[in-house]
């Protein structure tokens, strides 16, 4: 966590005060007509505007690409991935400049999103979210950086090239650890989101470049996750496992984004293999397994592990954004899923609009979409989730992701990111530092008792 500058602290405090003052405003929700593209775009822009007011990295004296506390670096990468989506769906370039500035500032000299300001706490999942944002920029033909700067495809390849050597066969027969560095808490946890991000990037690189090596790694990652039991026969995705126990015990908590990150990866592999039955069955199985995250018979998305008991932390309140993002993209790569996925995105968008009634303007978005009203929860994650589920309903109106042979303009470098890891400044981490970390209690249990099931 970095300390807030005086300017950032002032912006943050003012924002919270204004938002909370209006939290009980009795005004109409975002006016969303899902049969009107212009209405969807307006709703997405309102949500995006509410999200970007939290960002101060573009201001003089602040750090491009960093969100102010209490947000962590990984969520900034996720936010810029959402803004790339926003441009792709709407054609609105309002936030393109700050997105390009942030992505390039955080790219790092080794072109793999390992900036020195994150060496104290960066993990594979954190790096993965920035890598997936870069991959989206390449696939969507987002405006390219200047020629003398790292390119989007190059950055995604750099993340892959830095993570593949971390594949750890000293325990559990493989898998990526959560952490880079041995003295960081969580180093002995092999979590699903770290391996899922790696799988996701590898599968997308395979499709984009037609390089079989990426596909082989994607297959290897999926098969390891499945063999360990983090993917169940009914396509439920558990959180992770302790490699000190050789991954024989599982943390069975389920998060939306673990399912989502694997769904899009599997859809890319289905597309890359021209409809291979194995990957079709996997995509179908994940889509059917998503019923875990849709409330009763309403088709409204919810975060099953924490939302009903009001324990979702600041990271977890953003997770629905990624499931919505990846569900929509899946319909382009595996069109047979469209009739299963779109009713869920449509119902969730309508419900999210009703939850966007907070703030002075009556359009600040809450976290819970199942209640039909604003729940008082505010933040980057809440805005991002609403924005992604709104704009996902435009997926049938936009072109599918490009490849090198179908119009992709981003330049790659197969050797990007092949550098030694930077020397870290070590400290004990809180779980809030990590994308998809469990609570501190859960991490303590992993290291303190022989196992759990």
C-alpha positions, 0 to 999 in steps of 0.5 A: 500500500502506498501512502496518499499524497495530500492532494489524493487524500483531499480528493478521496475525502471530499468524494466520500463526503459528497457521496455519503451525504447523498446516499439516502437520496430518494431519486430514480435509478439509472434509466436503462432500456436494454432494447436501446443501445444509446440507453445502454451506452448512457448507463455505462458512461454514468457508471464509468464516470462514477468509477473514474472519480476515485482515480487520482493517478493522472493528477500532478504529483500522483502515480499513473496507474495507482488508485489511492488507498484503500485500493490495491494495485491489481484493482487498478489494472482491472479498472483499466481493463474495464475502460478498454472494454468501455471504449470497445463497446461505446466508441467513447474515448473519454478515458483512453489517454489516462488508460494508455498513460497508466498502462505504460507507466506500470509496464516496467522496464522488463515489459511484464508489469513488474514495476519497482513500486510493487515489488514489496507485494506483487503476486501472480494474480496481481500481475495477471490482471494487468496482463489480461488488460493488455491482452484485451487492448491487443484483441480489441485494437485499442489505440496503440502506444507510441512505437518507442513504448511497450506494445499491448501484445508485447506486454501480455507476452511479457507476463506469460514469459515471466510466469511460465518459469514460476510453474512450480513442480516441487509440490503438487505436481505443478501450479503457480504459487500465489506469491512471487517471493518466498518470505511473503505470506501466502507463498505456500498457497497455490490459488485458483485465480493466479493459475486462472489468470495464467490459463486465461492469458495463455489461451488468448495468446494461443488464439491471437498468435496461433503459437501452439506453445501457448495452447500447450501451456493453457492445457497444462494449466487447466489439467493441473487445476482440474487434477488437484480438485480446484475444478470439480466434475460439476465445474465449481471452482474452489479458491486454492490449496496449501502446497505444504500439504502437497495440495491434498486439502482444498479451500472450497470457497467459491468466487465469481471471478474464478469461474469467469477467468476459466470460462473465457480461457476455455472459450478461447481454447474452443475457438483456437481448436475450431470447436474441439469437443473437449473444450466445448464440453468444458465451456458448456460445463462452466456456463451451467455451473454458473448457477451458483452465482445467480440468485434463485430464479431471477438470473441476477448475479450475486457474490455467493460467498460474502454478499448475503452475510455482508462480509464482502471486502473491498476486493470482493466487491469488484468480482462481479465485474469480471464475471460479467466481462468474461461471460459476454466475451465468451458469447463471441468465441463460443456462440453456442453459449449465447442463449444461456448467457445473455438472459443472465447478463440482461437480468443482472443489468436491469437489477444493477440499474435499480441499485444505482440510486445513491449519491447526490445525483441519484446514480451512484451504484451499490454492491447488491443487485438483488435488493432492488435498491441502493445498499449504501456500498460505494467504491471502484468495484461497485461502479466497475461491476455495474458498468461492465454488466451494462455494457456487456449487453452490447456484445452482439453489436461489436466485432469479435476479438481480432488476431494477428491474421484478422486485423490485429495491429498490436506488435508482439515480442516473443521474448518480452519479460524474460528478465530476472525478477526484481529484488523485493523489499519484503514485508508481511502482507495483509490479505487485502494486498492480494487479488482474490485473497481470503480473509486473514483468518483463513490464511492463518488457518492454512499455515497453522493446522494440518489441513482442511476440507 
